[in-house]
């Protein structure tokens, strides 16, 4: 987990406090679990463009804290309208193999 001391000037909150402000993904709970916030800080989430986005945290004493502003930046990073790269065309070999597989499946089906 990367710690960021610039968060000290922001509105700090524990992972459990942050989780209480985030609605639950599934309808069984009122809010997100603190382990979800920890996972966002530790492992991060993939954005639409495929980049890995991690929640900023700072270590104060023996615990990690985040900030309201850091959560806002995290959500904004995940929700960017990034243009996804266009898929590369298949190579001649991959096209030929796919065509052969399709032909074999049709023959097996009796078509």
C-alpha positions in Angstrom: 0.0 0.0 0.0 1.5 3.3 -1.0 1.1 6.0 1.6 0.7 9.6 0.6 1.5 12.3 3.3 -0.2 15.0 1.2 -3.5 13.5 2.6 -2.7 15.0 6.0 -4.1 18.4 4.8 -7.4 16.8 3.8 -10.4 15.5 5.8 -9.1 12.2 7.1 -11.3 9.2 7.9 -10.9 5.6 8.8 -11.8 2.8 6.4 -14.9 2.1 8.4 -16.0 5.7 8.3 -15.4 5.8 4.6 -17.3 2.6 4.1 -20.4 4.0 5.8 -20.6 6.8 3.2 -20.5 4.3 0.3 -23.7 2.4 -0.6 -23.5 -1.4 -0.6 -23.2 -3.1 -3.9 -25.7 -5.8 -3.1 -28.9 -5.0 -1.3 -28.2 -7.0 1.8 -26.3 -4.3 3.7 -26.8 -0.6 4.2 -23.2 0.4 3.2 -20.0 -1.0 1.9 -17.7 -3.1 4.1 -14.5 -1.6 5.4 -12.6 -4.5 3.8 -13.8 -3.1 0.4 -12.1 0.2 1.1 -8.9 -1.7 2.2 -9.0 -3.7 -1.0 -9.3 -0.5 -3.1 -6.2 0.9 -1.3 -4.2 -2.4 -1.4 -5.1 -4.0 -4.8 -6.9 -1.1 -6.5 -9.5 -1.4 -9.3 -9.2 -1.4 -13.1 -10.5 1.7 -14.8 -12.3 1.6 -18.2 -9.0 2.2 -20.0 -7.4 -0.8 -18.2 -5.2 1.2 -15.9 -5.0 0.3 -12.3 -6.3 2.9 -9.9 -5.6 2.7 -6.1 -7.1 4.6 -3.3 -4.7 7.0 -1.6 -4.0 6.3 2.0 -1.7 7.7 4.8 -0.4 5.8 7.8 -1.1 7.6 11.0 0.1 5.8 14.1 -0.6 2.1 13.6 -3.5 2.4 11.2 -4.2 3.5 7.6 -6.5 6.4 6.9 -7.9 7.9 3.7 -9.7 11.1 3.0 -13.0 12.3 1.6 -11.1 14.0 -1.2 -9.0 10.9 -2.0 -12.2 8.8 -2.3 -13.6 11.5 -4.7 -10.4 11.4 -6.8 -10.5 7.5 -6.8 -14.1 7.4 -8.1 -13.4 10.1 -10.7 -10.4 8.2 -11.9 -12.5 5.0 -12.3 -15.3 6.9 -14.1 -13.2 8.7 -16.8 -14.6 8.6 -20.3 -11.4 7.1 -21.6 -11.4 6.0 -25.2 -10.7 2.3 -25.3 -8.0 1.2 -27.7 -9.4 -0.4 -30.9 -9.0 -4.1 -31.2 -6.1 -5.1 -33.4 -7.1 -7.2 -36.4 -6.4 -10.9 -36.2 -3.3 -12.2 -37.9 -3.6 -14.3 -41.1 -2.8 -17.4 -39.1 -5.4 -16.8 -36.4 -8.1 -16.1 -39.1 -7.1 -19.3 -40.9 -7.3 -21.4 -37.7 -10.6 -19.9 -36.7 -12.0 -20.6 -40.2 -10.7 -24.2 -40.0 -12.3 -24.7 -36.5 -15.6 -23.3 -37.8 -15.5 -25.6 -40.8 -14.7 -28.6 -38.6 -17.6 -27.8 -36.3 -20.0 -27.5 -39.2 -18.8 -30.8 -40.6 -19.3 -32.5 -37.2 -22.8 -31.0 -37.0 -23.6 -32.5 -40.4 -24.0 -29.2 -42.2 
